[in-house]
Amino acid sequence: MKAIIISTYGGPEVLTLTKLPDPVPAAGEVLIRVKAIGLNHAEAYMRAGAWGEVAAVTGIECAGTVEADPSGELPTGITVVAILGGMGRTRNGSYAELVTVPATNVVPVRSSLGWADLAAVPEVYSTAWSGLFGNLELRPDETVLVRGATSSLGQAAVNLAVDHGARVLATTRNPDHAVLLKDLGAEDVLIDDGRLSTQVRDRSIRVDAVLDVVGNSALRDSLATVRPRGRVCQVGFLGGFAPVPDFDPISDLPSGVRLSFFGSAFVLGSPEFPLSDIPLDTIYAKVEAGSLRARPTRTFRFEQIVEAHRVMESGRALGKMTVILD
């Protein structure tokens, strides 16, 4: 099979097209013929060596068809999406024509969407849904602030929260991106200068919950942004992986404020966080109907993977990008 491997840890140019033996599914796995791949920042981190030693073939999600299922549960040829399950980290991932995935991380899909559109949904929408409704328990008419909203994960969160009937404050560091976020349904857009708590306080905005895609670098400010007994959920690390220096719960965690973390890469598909909890069929139906704007902003061919990573790391994507296999 054709596959793209990390030849050595480094920049996008280390992604190399090669041929590998076809994988064989073991018991409890499904063999998928990959039709399209969703691009994720996690793959850039793994390619660069930021997460230590990882599998040679990266890629944490895909859309495709079942090539073989030893259990017989999924018929050959059925359309599926696959998410995580160690792909790209502890086992070869989806940057290949064929990939084996734990059956717990494979979901049959009933949709008329094309392959590129199908691949744009699984990871970001599963993570956003889990953060908003699993951790934050967001209710209609509450005000949620999505920090890092122009990222593909942030846009998914804005889409889902608006669809749920919540009032959404979206943040961006670039004022030029405010129109994009307003078009997604955000009630207001704040320019993230690192002091959102001051902006919210000065404007007398009551924030019930924060979904933070920026991560550790913004954590103290995010905690100070929510109302008393508000909730903060961290789901990303766009601001970098450095730990929060000298974090002290006594001075940095306001009384009554609930802080949680959702690390999709480590738990989605586990018995505690089954993919059956994520309403992917409903999400795809809403994408198909146009009520959720989840289609990719740009789609690349398999052999354009180096350019795709360059665009992703430049910040020019402004949404989810996908790769199709011929």
Number of C-alpha atoms within 10 A of each C-alpha: 12 16 25 25 23 22 15 14 20 16 17 20 16 16 24 17 19 12 13 14 9 15 14 14 18 14 11 13 20 27 25 31 23 27 24 31 31 28 27 21 16 19 20 22 15 23 31 17 16 14 14 11 12 20 18 23 27 27 31 26 30 36 32 27 22 24 19 20 20 15 13 9 10 20 13 14 13 14 21 21 27 31 29 27 26 21 26 23 23 14 19 24 29 31 32 29 22 26 30 28 26 20 20 20 22 27 19 17 18 14 13 11 15 12 21 24 24 29 31 29 27 23 26 23 25 22 22 26 24 23 26 25 15 16 19 23 12 22 17 12 14 16 22 30 29 29 29 24 30 26 21 27 25 28 27 26 30 33 22 23 28 20 15 15 14 19 23 29 23 30 26 21 16 12 12 9 16 21 12 15 23 16 10 20 18 26 15 14 21 19 18 17 12 15 15 20 17 14 16 16 15 9 8 9 15 16 22 23 30 28 30 27 25 23 25 21 18 22 22 20 16 27 24 21 27 26 17 16 13 22 25 28 26 23 23 25 18 16 13 12 14 10 10 13 8 7 12 10 9 8 9 14 16 19 12 11 17 18 19 13 16 19 13 21 17 12 16 26 22 12 9 9 15 13 20 13 14 19 12 21 14 11 20 23 16 15 19 18 10 11 15 19 17 24 22 22 14 15 21 18 14 22 17 13 21 19 14 22 22 16 16 20 14 9 11 9 19 18 21 26 25 27 26 20 19 10
